[in-house]
Amino acid sequence: MSVPVIDSSASLSADDAVRRWSELGTEKREELLEKLQEQVVIPRPLQFFVGELSVDNDKAVEIIGECRGKPVADWTDEALILVTTLWLWQVGKVAVSELNQADLSFSLLEEYFTAKRRGYHRILGRPETPPAESESLFDIAESLVGLRKDIEQHHIRCMRINGATWERREWFLPKADINPDELPEDLQDHLEARTGHRLPPGDGHVARFTGLTEQVIESGTNPAEILVALATYALTLPQLDADYSIITCARGNKLETPEDIAMSDVMSYTAVRSDFDPAAKGVRLKNDQIMNAISQRMRYNVVCRVRNYSSDRALRMQAQAFQHPDIAVMEDAHHNGHRANGVRFVTRAPLVFDVDLPGGTRRLKGLADFRINRATHDEARQFTPAELAVVIRISWWMKVVTETTWRHGLMFDEKYCVKLDTYEDKDGGKLARRRAMLGEGR
């Protein structure tokens, strides 16, 4: 097989890739190629260029399939570059869509992984030493895993997303910027108005939100009202300047078998700013339709993510990837629902739960997230890291409420788990079932 030679570094990387793929042996190579096929089907939309080929998710699956059952020496140059890129994605635990729109080559991969390691060293305050002569591209990629763990001791791994190109860019938010124990007085007033309770005294947000949740449970109110109160509270913050605020979370059943969670097992509440005018923002749907449509889509997203827990390969291949906190622009570029709802600039914080189950504590991802939206294309109104820090702070409060609720063996109120349609009252006035069920103004 002739390997395209761009420079000496690229040649060495190609030779190393051929050697590593060959040394795997037929059985292990087939297992890895099958895994790459599974994970490239629907992780995030991909778009690479390899030689003369334009490669999206479906094309990547096809190329991987053409490699299966063949000796490495019979692979095309383009196939070698592509499958090695995907293998390095697994080795380095990187966001492969950072390379979207790139013209893949071994030279580019060398540059990408070396630059990423330099960036990690800078965050850690370590010398930015060049790769040693003995280090291969695989060695550099593998070294990222340990460095990232060091970074994540004091930082949160986040993404910037361009919805027009599907590109993702990794960045890190200092945990010190979150300040979860900052519990302002207006938050207290908002919680009391919704639940009848204020945060009790305590040392830190975990103790205080645990106490609040237990008080609400004892009073006979479902703790979902706390999550709703926090979502609506976010709309009152001038710093966030949000049009929509959405909390989505599994009810609390099927936690032992999360892959079985259905849409009716997921609560989702969309709060829309009271003075939001859809027509003025070029949004086709009305406020109640926006609330319903977004929440229904959020339930669907959870159902797609929990497929990652399935033992069925076919289901795993349909799964959405787990999220990192992110800041996104142009979210309506490829999504009809986003266009109809005005979902344009978004910032999101996924909730990760530690749940006590028979057999021990289990960490569960993909079951919940908190997000806010600005229905605008004004570039000056893109979300910032400081604003994401506020969203993450609120999500951490929500995490305490959720874990406390589940620990008490309770589920969130079913009324937040159903699709709610509009209807006409006896006098012909159009009302929303959401208003009838949740109360006027909620």
Salt bridges, closest charged atoms under 4 A:
ASP16 OD1 - ARG19 NH2 2.49
ASP16 OD2 - ARG20 NE 3.01
GLU23 OE1 - ARG19 NH1 3.14
GLU30 OE1 - ARG68 NE 3.26
GLU34 OE2 - ARG313 NE 3.71
GLU38 OE1 - ARG313 NE 3.33
GLU38 OE2 - ARG316 NE 2.84
GLU62 OE2 - LYS59 NZ 3.21
GLU98 OE1 - LYS116 NZ 3.00
GLU128 OE1 - ARG122 NH1 3.42
GLU135 OE2 - ARG117 NH1 2.80
ASP139 OD1 - ARG20 NH2 3.79
ASP150 OD2 - ARG126 NH2 2.99
GLU167 OE1 - ARG169 NH2 3.06
GLU170 OE1 - LYS116 NZ 2.97
GLU170 OE2 - ARG148 NE 3.57
GLU170 OE2 - ARG157 NE 2.56
ASP181 OD1 - HIS205 ND1 2.88
GLU182 OE2 - ARG393 NH1 3.43
GLU185 OE2 - ARG198 NH2 2.35
ASP189 OD1 - ARG198 NH1 3.03
GLU192 OE1 - ARG198 NH1 2.89
GLU214 OE2 - HIS408 NE2 3.18
GLU225 OE1 - ARG194 NE 2.79
GLU225 OE2 - LYS415 NZ 3.70
ASP241 OD2 - ARG381 NH2 2.97
ASP243 OD1 - ARG273 NH2 2.51
ASP265 OD2 - LYS254 NZ 2.72
ASP275 OD1 - ARG273 NH1 2.33
ASP288 OD1 - ARG435 NE 3.47
ASP326 OD1 - ARG348 NE 2.86
GLU331 OE2 - ARG348 NH1 2.95
ASP332 OD2 - ARG344 NE 3.67
ASP332 OD2 - HIS377 NE2 2.87
ASP354 OD1 - ARG363 NE 2.80
ASP354 OD2 - LYS399 NZ 3.83
ASP369 OD2 - ARG305 NH1 3.96
ASP369 OD2 - ARG371 NH2 2.81
GLU387 OE2 - ARG374 NH2 3.23
GLU403 OE2 - LYS399 NZ 2.71
GLU424 OE2 - LYS430 NZ 3.11
